[in-house]
Amino acid sequence: MLLSSYVKVTASLTDGGWTLVAVRMSGDLVGELAGMSGAPRSASVIACGCEPVTALRLSWGEFEQVKAEHPEVLARLQESVSRKLAAATRRRVDYRRRSPTVRLARVLVEMADDFGQSVRGREVILPMDLKHLEWGELIGVSESTAYRALRELRDLVDAHHRRVIVMDLTGLRAVADRE
């Protein structure tokens, strides 16, 4: 369980590289799928926030003991897994049905809702450091396509730095809701 900061969840590729599959924040569980199945882990986590990452690591046996003593933990585990499955399903549908700009808008809205920190009134900063390449990996496009999608959203999003600032969340939601 992550107790502070943000991490990038990356999965290895068959060619030896890595791809970004998700961003997680304090309060999120990581590694629970491998723990539940006993299979080797399918991803790694790398810090991407400005503060150090603090996490609570339990062996699966320790986690089973915690679940036995605190049944509400099982509900949290089920919630975590179902939320991740729903997000993966949405992204898979988006890959087939939506433009890169709409897909990026949807990811940015999701992150603003989950991680966003309000600044200067209606602006929302996303407190994780991601490169254009990583934004592309999240929506299944090349770095150059992600860059173009960010440029198309320039009236709604300031992406001149590694930290994205959503300047108009309502407008971004409108783009994200396009079919």
C-alpha positions in Angstrom: 0.0 0.0 0.0 1.4 3.4 -1.0 1.4 5.8 2.0 2.7 8.9 0.2 3.6 10.3 -3.2 2.9 8.9 -6.7 4.4 6.1 -8.7 4.4 5.1 -12.3 3.4 1.5 -12.9 5.4 0.1 -15.8 5.3 -3.3 -17.6 8.1 -4.9 -19.5 7.9 -5.4 -23.2 9.1 -8.5 -25.1 11.8 -6.4 -26.7 13.3 -5.6 -23.3 11.8 -2.1 -23.0 9.2 -0.8 -20.6 5.8 0.9 -21.1 3.8 3.0 -18.7 0.4 1.4 -17.8 -0.8 3.5 -14.9 -0.1 6.1 -12.2 -0.9 5.3 -8.6 -1.1 7.5 -5.5 -1.0 7.3 -1.7 -3.8 5.0 -0.5 -3.5 2.7 -3.6 -2.5 -0.9 -3.6 0.2 -2.2 -5.9 1.3 -5.8 -6.3 -2.0 -7.2 -5.1 -2.7 -9.1 -8.4 0.5 -11.1 -8.1 -0.1 -11.6 -4.4 -3.6 -13.0 -5.0 -2.6 -15.3 -7.9 0.9 -16.3 -6.7 2.1 -15.5 -10.3 5.2 -13.4 -10.9 4.5 -9.7 -10.8 3.5 -8.2 -14.2 4.7 -4.7 -13.5 7.1 -2.5 -11.5 6.6 0.8 -9.8 8.9 3.9 -10.1 8.5 7.1 -8.1 7.1 10.1 -10.1 6.0 12.6 -7.5 8.0 15.4 -5.9 7.9 13.8 -2.4 9.6 10.5 -1.4 7.5 7.4 -1.7 6.5 5.6 1.5 4.8 2.3 1.3 3.7 -0.5 3.6 4.9 -3.9 2.3 3.2 -7.1 3.5 3.9 -10.6 2.5 0.8 -12.5 1.3 0.8 -14.4 4.6 0.8 -11.2 6.5 -1.9 -9.8 4.3 -4.0 -12.9 4.9 -3.6 -12.3 8.7 -4.7 -8.7 8.3 -7.7 -9.7 6.3 -8.7 -12.2 9.0 -8.4 -9.6 11.7 -10.0 -6.8 9.7 -12.6 -8.0 7.2 -13.0 -4.5 5.7 -9.6 -5.0 4.1 -11.1 -7.5 1.7 -13.6 -4.9 0.6 -10.7 -2.5 0.0 -8.9 -5.2 -2.1 -12.0 -5.9 -4.1 -12.6 -2.2 -4.7 -9.0 -1.7 -5.9 -9.0 -4.6 -8.3 -12.5 -3.8 -9.7 -11.5 -0.1 -10.2 -8.3 -1.1 -12.1 -10.3 -3.6 -14.2 -12.9 -0.9 -15.1 -10.2 1.6 -16.0 -8.4 -1.0 -18.2 -11.7 -1.8 -19.9 -12.5 1.8 -20.6 -9.1 2.4 -22.1 -9.4 -0.7 -24.3 -12.8 0.6 -25.6 -11.3 4.1 -26.1 -8.4 2.7 -28.2 -10.9 1.5 -30.8 -13.5 4.3 -30.7 -11.9 7.6 -29.8 -9.3 9.9 -31.2 -6.0 10.4 -29.4 -7.0 13.9 -28.3 -10.2 12.5 -26.7 -8.4 9.6 -25.1 -5.8 12.0 -23.7 -8.6 14.3 -22.4 -10.2 11.3 -20.7 -7.0 10.3 -19.0 -6.3 13.9 -17.9 -9.8 14.3 -16.5 -9.5 10.9 -14.6 -6.1 12.0 -13.2 -7.4 15.5 -12.3 -10.3 13.8 -10.4 -8.0 11.3 -8.7 -4.8 13.2 -8.1 -5.4 16.8 -8.9 -4.5 19.6 -6.6 -6.4 22.9 -7.0 -4.4 26.0 -7.5 -5.2 29.6 -8.4 -9.0 29.1 -8.4 -10.2 26.7 -11.0 -6.8 25.4 -12.2 -5.8 21.9 -11.2 -2.2 20.7 -11.2 -1.3 17.0 -11.8 1.5 16.4 -9.3 3.4 13.7 -11.1 6.2 14.1 -13.6 5.4 12.5 -16.9 7.0 12.9 -20.3 5.2 13.2 -23.7 6.3 9.6 -24.4 4.6 8.4 -21.2 1.4 10.3 -21.9 1.5 8.5 -25.3 2.0 5.1 -23.6 -1.0 5.7 -21.4 -3.3 6.3 -24.4 -1.6 3.9 -26.8 0.0 6.3 -29.2 3.5 7.5 -30.2 5.3 10.3 -28.4 4.7 12.6 -31.4 1.0 11.8 -31.5 0.7 12.5 -27.7 2.5 15.8 -28.3 0.0 16.8 -31.0 -2.9 15.8 -28.8 -1.5 18.0 -26.0 -1.2 20.9 -28.5 -4.8 20.4 -29.5 -5.8 20.8 -25.8 -3.5 23.8 -25.3 -6.5 26.1 -24.5 -7.5 23.8 -21.7 -4.2 22.3 -20.5 -0.7 23.8 -19.9 1.8 21.1 -20.7 4.9 23.2 -21.1 6.4 21.6 -18.1 6.5 17.9 -17.0 3.7 18.8 -14.6 0.5 19.3 -16.4 -1.9 22.1 -15.3 -5.5 21.7 -16.2 -6.6 25.3 -16.8 -10.3 24.5 -17.7 -11.5 21.2 -16.2 -15.1 21.8 -17.5 -13.8 22.3 -21.0 -11.6 19.3 -20.8 -14.6 17.2 -19.6 -16.5 18.4 -22.6 -13.7 17.1 -24.9 -13.5 13.9 -22.9 -17.2 13.2 -23.4 -17.0 13.4 -27.2 -17.9 10.1 -28.9 
